[in-house]
């Protein structure tokens, strides 16, 4: 996943987690990922299908997306919280590359795993929280020649949800898909420098728009992520769109390539 606030390590790691796949997997980029994790402030992954928005309201809908009916923000809803056990299927969308691949997101006992694409698709990666460590492994991506497994220790479900507590409530929306879904739109992000306010050069490192079910902040229907966590993509933005999301245990499997040496 991405908003001015005090810099804390957990929030930084959340930004990396939201864009799990996005940080580069070379040794140098692994160092960059770690630096970003330490710099990003206390919050994805994780868009109406797909649209972008800012603080209070109006956004634009890319041509591949369904429109989202906008309403004025009301009192903040409960913040997003990824559950301990869940499973869902959907699509991972990289619009500027014209790529859409199958996507799964599953959780079990507090661990969780994203998988996009597969051996027969142009992109294929997995990101997972496993026993208190954040792993990311990209098997395939256009132009990618290196495929190491990167690790960020000291990151778990509690840290992820702690970061979500600082998300900004944009407002209620309706995703005009089949079926239509009533959601609450949240934004997380990090911009440096955070302070002071006024006319100062600023760099938006990472942004995330998270759309959770209106009645259940633990059901995630859509996420847009934009920023350094998406360095493989020329436009720095990628979408995940869920078609199903069930609150029952999924499957989380640490790839052999990510296992510690024996």
C-alpha positions in Angstrom: 0.0 0.0 0.0 0.3 5.8 1.2 -1.0 11.5 4.3 0.8 13.6 6.5 1.6 12.2 10.0 4.5 11.3 12.3 7.0 8.9 10.8 6.9 5.4 12.5 8.4 2.2 11.4 5.2 0.1 11.5 3.4 2.5 9.3 6.3 2.5 6.9 6.2 -1.2 6.7 2.5 -1.1 6.0 3.1 1.0 2.9 5.5 -1.7 1.7 2.9 -4.3 2.6 0.2 -2.6 0.6 2.4 -2.7 -2.4 3.9 -6.0 -1.4 5.0 -7.0 -4.9 6.2 -3.5 -5.8 9.6 -3.0 -4.4 12.5 -4.1 -6.6 14.0 -7.5 -5.8 17.7 -6.8 -6.5 20.1 -6.5 -3.6 20.1 -2.7 -4.0 16.4 -2.6 -4.3 16.0 -4.7 -1.2 18.0 -2.1 0.6 15.7 0.5 -0.9 12.6 -1.4 0.3 14.1 -1.5 3.8 14.8 2.2 3.7 11.3 2.9 2.5 9.9 0.7 5.2 11.8 2.8 7.8 10.8 6.1 6.3 7.2 5.7 5.5 4.8 7.1 8.0 2.2 5.4 10.4 -0.7 2.1 6.0 -2.1 -0.4 1.4 -2.4 -3.0 -0.2 -4.7 -2.3 -1.5 -9.8 2.0 -5.8 -14.3 2.2 -7.1 -13.3 -0.1 -9.8 -10.7 1.5 -10.6 -11.0 5.2 -10.0 -8.9 7.7 -8.1 -10.0 10.2 -5.6 -8.6 12.8 -3.3 -9.3 14.0 0.2 -13.0 14.8 0.1 -14.3 13.7 -3.1 -14.5 13.9 -6.8 -12.3 11.6 -8.9 -12.1 10.3 -12.4 -12.8 6.8 -13.7 -10.4 5.2 -16.1 -11.9 3.7 -19.3 -11.5 0.1 -18.1 -13.4 0.7 -14.9 -17.0 0.7 -13.8 -18.1 4.0 -12.4 -18.6 4.5 -8.6 -21.5 6.6 -7.4 -20.1 9.2 -5.0 -21.8 10.5 -1.9 -20.6 13.2 0.5 -18.4 11.8 3.3 -20.3 11.4 6.5 -19.0 10.4 10.0 -16.0 8.2 9.7 -16.8 4.5 9.5 -14.8 1.8 11.2 -11.2 1.6 9.8 -10.2 -1.3 7.5 -9.0 -4.4 9.4 -7.6 -7.5 7.6 -9.1 -10.6 9.3 -7.0 -13.5 10.6 -8.8 -16.0 8.3 -10.2 -15.3 4.9 -10.1 -16.3 1.2 -10.9 -14.4 -2.0 -10.5 -14.4 -5.7 -10.3 -11.6 -8.2 -8.1 -9.9 -10.7 -4.8 -8.0 -10.7 -4.8 -5.2 -13.2 -1.8 -3.3 -14.7 -3.6 -1.0 -17.0 -0.8 0.7 -18.7 0.7 -2.7 -19.7 -2.7 -3.9 -20.8 -2.4 -6.9 -18.4 -5.1 -8.5 -16.2 -4.4 -11.7 -14.5 -6.2 -14.0 -11.9 -5.5 -13.0 -8.3 -6.0 -14.7 -5.0 -5.7 -13.3 -1.5 -5.9 -15.7 1.5 -5.3 -15.6 5.2 -4.9 -18.3 7.9 -4.2 -17.8 11.6 -2.9 -14.3 11.0 -0.6 -15.1 8.1 -1.7 -14.0 4.6 -0.7 -14.4 1.0 -1.4 -12.6 -2.3 -0.7 -14.4 -5.6 -1.2 -12.8 -9.0 -0.9 -14.6 -12.3 0.9 -17.8 -12.8 3.4 -19.7 -15.1 1.3 -19.1 -18.2 0.6 -15.4 -17.6 2.9 -12.4 -18.4 3.2 -11.5 -14.7 3.4 -13.8 -11.7 4.3 -12.9 -8.1 3.4 -13.7 -4.5 3.5 -11.5 -1.4 3.0 -13.0 2.0 3.1 -12.3 5.7 4.4 -15.5 7.3 5.4 -16.0 10.9 6.1 -12.3 11.5 8.1 -11.6 8.2 6.9 -10.0 5.0 8.1 -11.8 1.9 7.8 -10.9 -1.7 8.8 -12.9 -4.7 8.3 -12.0 -8.4 8.6 -15.0 -10.7 7.7 -13.1 -13.9 7.3 -9.5 -15.0 8.0 -7.9 -18.4 11.7 -6.9 -18.6 12.6 -8.5 -15.3 15.7 -10.7 -15.2 16.3 -11.1 -11.4 14.0 -13.0 -9.1 15.2 -13.0 -5.5 12.9 -13.4 -2.6 13.0 -10.3 -0.4 12.3 -10.3 3.3 11.3 -7.7 5.8 11.3 -9.2 9.3 9.2 -7.9 12.2 6.0 -7.4 10.2 2.7 -9.2 11.0 -1.0 -8.8 10.9 -1.1 -6.6 14.0 1.4 -4.2 12.4 -0.7 -4.1 9.2 -3.9 -3.3 11.0 -2.2 -0.8 13.3 -1.2 1.1 10.2 -4.7 1.1 8.9 -5.8 3.1 12.0 -4.2 6.2 10.4 -6.1 5.9 7.1 -8.3 8.9 6.0 -11.9 8.4 5.4 -12.9 9.6 1.9 -16.6 8.6 2.0 -19.2 5.9 1.1 -19.3 4.7 -2.5 -21.1 2.2 -4.7 -19.0 0.0 -6.9 -21.1 -0.4 -10.1 -20.2 -4.0 -10.9 -22.2 -7.2 -10.9 -23.2 -7.3 -8.2 -23.0 -3.7 -7.1 -21.2 -3.3 -3.8 -21.7 -0.5 -1.2 -18.3 0.3 0.2 -16.3 2.7 2.3 -13.4 4.4 0.6 -10.2 5.0 2.7 -6.9 6.6 1.7 -3.5 5.8 3.2 -0.2 7.3 2.1 3.1 8.9 2.8 4.5 12.2 1.6 7.9 13.6 2.5 8.5 15.9 4.1 5.4 15.8 6.2 6.0 19.2 7.9 5.9 22.1 8.0 2.8 23.1 6.1 3.1 25.6 3.3 4.9 26.0 0.1 7.6 23.3 0.3 8.7 20.8 -2.3 7.1 17.4 -1.4 7.5 13.9 -2.7 4.5 11.5 -2.7 6.3 8.2 -2.0 3.3 5.9 -1.9 -0.5 6.1 -1.9 -3.3 3.6 -1.5 -7.0 3.7 -2.0 -8.8 0.9 -0.1 -12.5 0.0 -0.6 -14.0 -2.2 2.1 -17.6 -3.4 2.6 -19.9 -0.8 4.0 -21.1 -3.3 6.7 -17.8 -5.1 7.3 -14.5 -3.3 7.4 -12.8 -6.7 7.3 -14.1 -7.4 3.8 -11.8 -5.9 1.1 -13.3 -5.4 -2.4 -10.7 -3.3 -4.1 -7.4 -1.6 -3.7 -5.4 0.9 -5.8 -1.7 1.3 -5.0 0.6 3.9 -6.5 4.2 4.8 -5.7 7.6 3.4 -5.0 6.1 0.0 -4.2 5.1 -0.4 -7.9 8.5 0.3 -9.4 8.2 -2.5 -12.0 5.2 -0.7 -13.6 6.0 2.3 -15.8 3.0 4.3 -14.5 3.6 3.1 -10.9 0.1 2.0 -10.3 -1.6 -1.4 -10.0 -5.1 -2.6 -9.0 -6.5 -5.5 -7.2 -10.2 -6.2 -7.6 -11.9 -8.9 -5.6 -14.8 -10.9 -7.0 -15.2 -13.0 -3.8 -14.2 -12.5 -0.2 -15.1 -15.1 2.4 -14.4 -15.2 6.1 -13.0 -18.8 6.3 -9.4 -20.0 6.5 -7.4 -19.9 3.3 -4.0 -21.4 2.4 -0.7 -19.7 3.0 2.4 -21.3 1.6 6.0 -20.0 1.9 7.8 -20.5 -1.4 10.8 -22.8 -1.2 12.9 -20.0 -2.6 12.0 -17.9 0.5 12.9 -20.5 3.1 15.9 -19.7 5.2 19.1 -21.6 4.4 19.7 -24.8 6.4 
